[in-house]
Amino acid sequence: MSDARPPAILSIQSHVVFGHVGNSAAAFAIQRLGCEVMSIHTVQFSSHAGYPGWRGEVFRPALIDELMIGLGSRGVLAHCDAALTGYVGAVEVGLAMQRAVSTLRAANPKALYCCDPVIGDVGRGVYVREGIAEFMRERAVPAADILTPNHFELDLLSGRASTDLDETRAALRGLHARGPKLIMVTSLILADTPPDALDVLLSEGGALWRVRTPRLPIAVSGAGDLLAALFVAHLLRDAAPPRALALAASSVYGVIAATALAKAGEMALIAAQDELVKPSRMFAPKSV
Protein backbone atom coordinates (compact mmCIF):
# COMPACT_ATOMS: atom_id res chain seq x y z
CA MET A 1 0.00 0.00 0.00
CA SER A 2 1.27 3.47 -0.81
CA ASP A 3 -0.40 5.36 2.04
CA ALA A 4 -0.31 4.98 5.81
CA ARG A 5 -3.68 3.30 5.97
CA PRO A 6 -3.41 -0.46 6.57
CA PRO A 7 -4.93 -2.67 3.86
CA ALA A 8 -8.48 -3.82 4.53
CA ILE A 9 -10.16 -7.08 3.51
CA LEU A 10 -13.85 -7.93 3.50
CA SER A 11 -14.02 -11.61 4.47
CA ILE A 12 -17.36 -13.38 3.93
CA GLN A 13 -17.10 -16.88 5.35
CA SER A 14 -18.35 -19.29 7.98
CA HIS A 15 -17.60 -18.81 11.67
CA VAL A 16 -17.10 -21.43 14.38
CA VAL A 17 -17.03 -20.93 18.13
CA PHE A 18 -14.40 -23.65 18.60
CA GLY A 19 -11.59 -24.26 16.15
CA HIS A 20 -10.07 -22.45 13.21
CA VAL A 21 -11.93 -22.66 9.91
CA GLY A 22 -13.47 -19.97 7.71
CA ASN A 23 -13.38 -16.55 9.33
CA SER A 24 -12.21 -18.19 12.54
CA ALA A 25 -8.95 -18.90 10.71
CA ALA A 26 -8.80 -16.03 8.23
CA ALA A 27 -9.62 -13.01 10.40
CA PHE A 28 -6.87 -13.50 12.98
CA ALA A 29 -4.27 -14.23 10.29
CA ILE A 30 -5.21 -11.12 8.34
CA GLN A 31 -5.00 -8.98 11.47
CA ARG A 32 -1.71 -10.56 12.56
CA LEU A 33 -0.20 -9.36 9.27
CA GLY A 34 -1.28 -5.80 10.05
CA CYS A 35 -4.36 -5.65 7.84
CA GLU A 36 -7.87 -4.63 8.81
CA VAL A 37 -10.59 -7.23 8.35
CA MET A 38 -14.34 -6.75 8.04
CA SER A 39 -15.84 -10.16 8.80
CA ILE A 40 -19.29 -11.16 7.62
CA HIS A 41 -20.27 -14.58 8.93
CA THR A 42 -22.47 -16.79 6.80
CA VAL A 43 -23.01 -19.30 9.61
CA GLN A 44 -22.24 -19.67 13.30
CA PHE A 45 -21.56 -23.23 14.39
CA SER A 46 -20.21 -24.60 17.65
CA SER A 47 -17.45 -26.26 15.62
CA HIS A 48 -16.99 -27.37 12.04
CA ALA A 49 -19.54 -29.95 10.94
CA GLY A 50 -17.00 -32.76 10.97
CA TYR A 51 -17.44 -33.06 14.73
CA PRO A 52 -20.35 -35.11 16.07
CA GLY A 53 -22.90 -33.13 18.04
CA TRP A 54 -22.17 -29.75 16.50
CA ARG A 55 -24.86 -27.09 16.76
CA GLY A 56 -25.58 -23.73 15.22
CA GLU A 57 -27.39 -22.05 12.38
CA VAL A 58 -26.96 -20.84 8.83
CA PHE A 59 -27.70 -17.13 8.59
CA ARG A 60 -30.24 -15.92 6.07
CA PRO A 61 -28.64 -14.61 2.84
CA ALA A 62 -30.39 -11.23 3.21
CA LEU A 63 -28.26 -10.58 6.28
CA ILE A 64 -25.25 -10.18 3.99
CA ASP A 65 -27.13 -7.55 1.98
CA GLU A 66 -28.16 -5.72 5.15
CA LEU A 67 -24.64 -5.69 6.55
CA MET A 68 -23.28 -4.36 3.26
CA ILE A 69 -25.84 -1.54 3.38
CA GLY A 70 -24.64 -0.74 6.88
CA LEU A 71 -21.00 -0.73 5.81
CA GLY A 72 -21.88 1.50 2.88
CA SER A 73 -23.58 3.98 5.17
CA ARG A 74 -20.35 4.23 7.17
CA GLY A 75 -18.40 5.03 4.00
CA VAL A 76 -15.84 2.32 4.70
CA LEU A 77 -16.19 0.31 1.50
CA ALA A 78 -14.26 2.88 -0.52
CA HIS A 79 -11.27 2.04 1.68
CA CYS A 80 -11.65 -1.72 1.44
CA ASP A 81 -9.00 -3.25 -0.82
CA ALA A 82 -10.21 -6.80 -1.35
CA ALA A 83 -13.01 -9.28 -0.80
CA LEU A 84 -12.37 -12.87 0.23
CA THR A 85 -15.06 -15.57 0.09
CA GLY A 86 -14.92 -19.22 1.07
CA TYR A 87 -17.38 -22.00 1.84
CA VAL A 88 -20.87 -21.42 0.43
CA GLY A 89 -23.58 -23.30 2.31
CA ALA A 90 -26.31 -22.67 -0.26
CA VAL A 91 -26.63 -21.13 -3.71
CA GLU A 92 -28.64 -18.25 -2.24
CA VAL A 93 -25.74 -17.45 0.09
CA GLY A 94 -23.36 -17.50 -2.88
CA LEU A 95 -25.55 -15.06 -4.77
CA ALA A 96 -25.57 -12.75 -1.76
CA MET A 97 -21.77 -12.98 -1.64
CA GLN A 98 -21.62 -11.96 -5.29
CA ARG A 99 -23.90 -9.00 -4.61
CA ALA A 100 -21.57 -7.97 -1.79
CA VAL A 101 -18.57 -8.11 -4.12
CA SER A 102 -20.43 -5.98 -6.68
CA THR A 103 -21.29 -3.46 -3.96
CA LEU A 104 -17.66 -3.32 -2.89
CA ARG A 105 -16.44 -2.84 -6.45
CA ALA A 106 -18.95 -0.03 -6.98
CA ALA A 107 -17.42 1.75 -3.98
CA ASN A 108 -13.82 0.85 -4.87
CA PRO A 109 -13.30 -0.30 -8.48
CA LYS A 110 -9.71 -1.28 -7.65
CA ALA A 111 -10.75 -3.80 -5.00
CA LEU A 112 -9.62 -7.37 -5.68
CA TYR A 113 -11.87 -10.37 -5.32
CA CYS A 114 -10.37 -13.67 -4.14
CA CYS A 115 -12.67 -16.68 -4.34
CA ASP A 116 -11.78 -19.90 -2.57
CA PRO A 117 -14.12 -22.23 -4.52
CA VAL A 118 -14.84 -24.80 -1.83
CA ILE A 119 -16.47 -27.81 -3.51
CA GLY A 120 -14.69 -30.99 -2.47
CA ASP A 121 -11.38 -32.77 -2.21
CA VAL A 122 -9.45 -35.76 -3.47
CA GLY A 123 -10.69 -38.88 -1.73
CA ARG A 124 -13.91 -37.22 -0.54
CA GLY A 125 -15.34 -36.00 -3.81
CA VAL A 126 -17.95 -33.24 -3.83
CA TYR A 127 -19.15 -32.48 -0.30
CA VAL A 128 -21.16 -29.29 -0.83
CA ARG A 129 -24.89 -29.04 -1.50
CA GLU A 130 -26.39 -29.59 -4.91
CA GLY A 131 -25.95 -26.57 -7.17
CA ILE A 132 -22.86 -25.18 -5.44
CA ALA A 133 -20.37 -26.63 -7.93
CA GLU A 134 -22.36 -25.15 -10.81
CA PHE A 135 -22.58 -21.81 -9.01
CA MET A 136 -18.81 -21.76 -8.59
CA ARG A 137 -18.20 -22.66 -12.22
CA GLU A 138 -20.74 -20.31 -13.77
CA ARG A 139 -20.85 -17.33 -11.39
CA ALA A 140 -17.90 -17.21 -9.02
CA VAL A 141 -15.03 -18.09 -11.37
CA PRO A 142 -15.83 -15.36 -13.95
CA ALA A 143 -16.18 -12.75 -11.19
CA ALA A 144 -12.92 -13.54 -9.40
CA ASP A 145 -9.58 -11.80 -9.81
CA ILE A 146 -7.92 -14.51 -7.71
CA LEU A 147 -8.97 -18.15 -7.51
CA THR A 148 -7.61 -20.64 -4.95
CA PRO A 149 -8.85 -24.16 -5.81
CA ASN A 150 -7.35 -27.34 -4.50
CA HIS A 151 -6.33 -30.07 -6.96
CA PHE A 152 -9.77 -31.68 -7.01
CA GLU A 153 -11.49 -28.33 -7.55
CA LEU A 154 -9.08 -27.36 -10.32
CA ASP A 155 -10.02 -30.49 -12.24
CA LEU A 156 -13.74 -30.09 -11.61
CA LEU A 157 -13.88 -26.40 -12.54
CA SER A 158 -11.71 -26.79 -15.63
CA GLY A 159 -13.33 -30.03 -16.79
CA ARG A 160 -9.87 -31.54 -17.23
CA ALA A 161 -7.74 -34.09 -15.42
CA SER A 162 -4.38 -32.68 -14.32
CA THR A 163 -1.91 -35.45 -13.60
CA ASP A 164 1.23 -33.74 -14.85
CA LEU A 165 2.49 -30.21 -15.38
CA ASP A 166 1.42 -29.98 -19.03
CA GLU A 167 -2.16 -31.01 -18.20
CA THR A 168 -2.19 -28.56 -15.31
CA ARG A 169 -1.08 -25.74 -17.59
CA ALA A 170 -3.95 -26.53 -19.95
CA ALA A 171 -6.46 -26.59 -17.08
CA LEU A 172 -5.17 -23.26 -15.79
CA ARG A 173 -5.32 -21.66 -19.24
CA GLY A 174 -8.96 -22.62 -19.47
CA LEU A 175 -9.77 -21.06 -16.10
CA HIS A 176 -7.78 -17.89 -16.82
CA ALA A 177 -9.73 -17.44 -20.05
CA ARG A 178 -12.89 -17.23 -17.96
CA GLY A 179 -11.70 -14.37 -15.75
CA PRO A 180 -9.22 -14.93 -12.89
CA LYS A 181 -5.82 -13.27 -13.32
CA LEU A 182 -4.16 -15.19 -10.49
CA ILE A 183 -4.81 -18.84 -9.69
CA MET A 184 -3.20 -20.55 -6.71
CA VAL A 185 -3.71 -24.32 -6.67
CA THR A 186 -3.31 -25.93 -3.26
CA SER A 187 -2.61 -29.53 -2.21
CA LEU A 188 -1.40 -30.33 -5.71
CA ILE A 189 0.00 -33.80 -6.35
CA LEU A 190 1.34 -34.38 -9.87
CA ALA A 191 3.37 -37.13 -11.45
CA ASP A 192 6.63 -35.43 -10.42
CA THR A 193 5.54 -34.61 -6.86
CA PRO A 194 7.53 -36.78 -4.42
CA PRO A 195 5.39 -39.02 -2.19
CA ASP A 196 6.60 -37.15 0.90
CA ALA A 197 5.73 -33.68 -0.46
CA LEU A 198 2.86 -31.39 -1.40
CA ASP A 199 2.91 -28.65 -4.03
CA VAL A 200 1.25 -25.25 -4.21
CA LEU A 201 1.23 -23.76 -7.70
CA LEU A 202 0.67 -20.15 -8.73
CA SER A 203 -0.32 -19.17 -12.26
CA GLU A 204 -0.25 -15.64 -13.67
CA GLY A 205 -0.06 -14.50 -17.27
CA GLY A 206 1.30 -17.79 -18.55
CA ALA A 207 3.99 -18.01 -15.86
CA LEU A 208 3.96 -20.74 -13.20
CA TRP A 209 5.67 -20.84 -9.82
CA ARG A 210 5.73 -23.80 -7.47
CA VAL A 211 6.36 -24.05 -3.76
CA ARG A 212 7.00 -27.60 -2.55
CA THR A 213 6.76 -28.41 1.15
CA PRO A 214 7.19 -31.68 3.05
CA ARG A 215 4.02 -33.66 3.63
CA LEU A 216 3.19 -33.64 7.34
CA PRO A 217 1.63 -36.64 9.16
CA ILE A 218 -1.55 -34.78 10.05
CA ALA A 219 -4.72 -33.52 8.39
CA VAL A 220 -6.52 -30.53 9.89
CA SER A 221 -9.44 -28.41 8.79
CA GLY A 222 -8.99 -24.78 7.80
CA ALA A 223 -5.53 -24.91 6.22
CA GLY A 224 -6.92 -23.82 2.84
CA ASP A 225 -8.87 -20.98 4.46
CA LEU A 226 -5.68 -19.83 6.18
CA LEU A 227 -3.60 -20.08 3.00
CA ALA A 228 -6.02 -17.98 0.93
CA ALA A 229 -6.25 -15.29 3.63
CA LEU A 230 -2.48 -15.04 3.99
CA PHE A 231 -1.96 -14.91 0.23
CA VAL A 232 -4.38 -12.00 -0.20
CA ALA A 233 -2.97 -10.14 2.80
CA HIS A 234 0.58 -10.44 1.49
CA LEU A 235 -0.51 -9.22 -1.96
CA LEU A 236 -2.08 -6.15 -0.36
CA ARG A 237 1.10 -5.58 1.63
CA ASP A 238 2.86 -5.17 -1.75
CA ALA A 239 4.42 -8.61 -2.04
CA ALA A 240 4.83 -9.73 -5.64
CA PRO A 241 2.63 -12.78 -6.34
CA PRO A 242 5.48 -15.36 -6.19
CA ARG A 243 6.68 -13.85 -2.91
CA ALA A 244 3.12 -13.84 -1.53
CA LEU A 245 2.86 -17.50 -2.50
CA ALA A 246 6.09 -18.39 -0.71
CA LEU A 247 5.23 -16.47 2.44
CA ALA A 248 1.71 -17.87 2.68
CA ALA A 249 2.74 -21.48 2.00
CA SER A 250 5.67 -21.26 4.43
CA SER A 251 3.45 -19.84 7.19
CA VAL A 252 0.81 -22.54 6.74
CA TYR A 253 3.52 -25.21 6.82
CA GLY A 254 4.86 -23.72 10.06
CA VAL A 255 1.41 -23.68 11.68
CA ILE A 256 0.62 -27.26 10.60
CA ALA A 257 4.06 -28.47 11.74
CA ALA A 258 3.41 -26.94 15.16
CA THR A 259 -0.01 -28.60 15.19
CA ALA A 260 1.53 -31.99 14.42
CA LEU A 261 4.17 -31.51 17.13
CA ALA A 262 1.47 -30.68 19.67
CA LYS A 263 -0.66 -33.62 18.50
CA ALA A 264 -3.58 -31.17 18.37
CA GLY A 265 -6.85 -31.79 16.58
CA GLU A 266 -7.24 -28.15 15.50
CA MET A 267 -4.68 -25.86 13.90
CA ALA A 268 -2.30 -24.42 16.50
CA LEU A 269 -3.03 -20.98 15.09
CA ILE A 270 -2.63 -19.03 18.32
CA ALA A 271 0.28 -20.99 19.75
CA ALA A 272 2.16 -20.77 16.43
CA GLN A 273 1.04 -17.26 15.47
CA ASP A 274 4.60 -16.02 14.98
CA GLU A 275 4.74 -18.32 11.95
CA LEU A 276 2.21 -16.02 10.29
CA VAL A 277 4.57 -13.05 10.46
CA LYS A 278 7.97 -14.73 10.20
CA PRO A 279 7.91 -18.37 9.08
CA SER A 280 10.61 -20.40 10.80
CA ARG A 281 11.25 -22.24 7.53
CA MET A 282 10.97 -20.45 4.20
CA PHE A 283 10.27 -22.32 0.98
CA ALA A 284 11.38 -20.54 -2.18
CA PRO A 285 9.09 -20.29 -5.21
CA LYS A 286 10.51 -21.93 -8.31
CA SER A 287 9.53 -21.12 -11.87
CA VAL A 288 8.29 -24.23 -13.68
Residue, then its C-alpha position, 0 to 999 in steps of 0.5 A: m500500500s502506498d499510504a499509511r492506511p493499513p490494507a483492509i479485507l472484507s471476508i465473507q465466510s463461515h464462523v465457528v465458536f471452537g476451532h479455526v476454519g473460515n473466518s475463525a482462521a482467516a480473520f486472525a491471520i489477516q490482522r496478525l499481518g497488520c491488515e484490517v478485516m471486516s468479517i461477515h459470517t455466513v453461519q455460526f456453528s459450535s465447531h466445524a460440521g465434521y465433529p459429532g454433536w455440532r450445533g448452530e445455524v446458517f444465517r439468512p442470505a439477506l443478512i449479507d445484503e443488510l450488513m453491506i448496506g450498513l458498511g456502505s452507510r459508514g463510507v468504509l467500502a471505498h477504503c476496502d481493498a479486497a473481498l475474500t469468500g470461502y465456503v458457500g452453504a447454499v446457492e442463495v448465500g453464494l448469490a448474496m456474496q456476489r452482490a456484496v462483491s459488486t457493492l464493494r467494487a462499486a465503492n472501490p473499483k480497484a478492489l480485488y476479489c479472491c474466491d476460494p471455490v470450496i467444492g470438495d477434495v481428493g478422496r472425498g469428492v464433492y461435499v457441498r450441497e447440490g448446485i454449489a459446484e455449478f454456481m462456482r463454475e458459472r458465477a464465481v469463477p468469472a467474477a474472481d480476480i484470484l482463484t484458490p482451488n485445491h487439486f480436485e477443484l481445479d479439475l472439476l472447474s476446468g473439466r480436465a484431469s491434471t496429472d502432470l504439469d502440461e495437463t495442469r497448464a492446460a487446465l489453468r489456461g482454461l480457467h484464466a480465459r474465464g476471468p481470474k488473473l491469479i490462480m493458486v492451486t493448493s494440495l497439488i500432487l502431480a506425477d513429479t511430486p515426491p510421495d513425501a511432499l505437497d505442491v502449491l502452484l501459482s499461475e499468472g499471465g502464462a507463468l507458473w511458480r511452485v512451492r514444494t513443502p514436506r508432507l506432514p503426518i496430520a490432516v486438519s481443517g482450515a488450512g486452505d482458508l488460512l492459506a487464501a487469507l495469507f496470500v491475499a494479505h501479502l498481496l495487499r502488503d505489496a508482495a509480488p505474487p510469487r513472494a506472496l505464494a512463498l510467504a503464505a505457504s511457508s506460514v501454513y507449513g509452520v502452523i501445521a508443523a506446530t499442530a503436528l508436534a502438539k498432536a492437536g486436533e485443531m490448527a495451532l493458530i494461536a500458539a504458532q502465530d509467529e509463523l504467520v509473520k515470520p515463518s521459521r522455515m521459508f520455501a522458495p518459489k521456483s519457476v516451472 
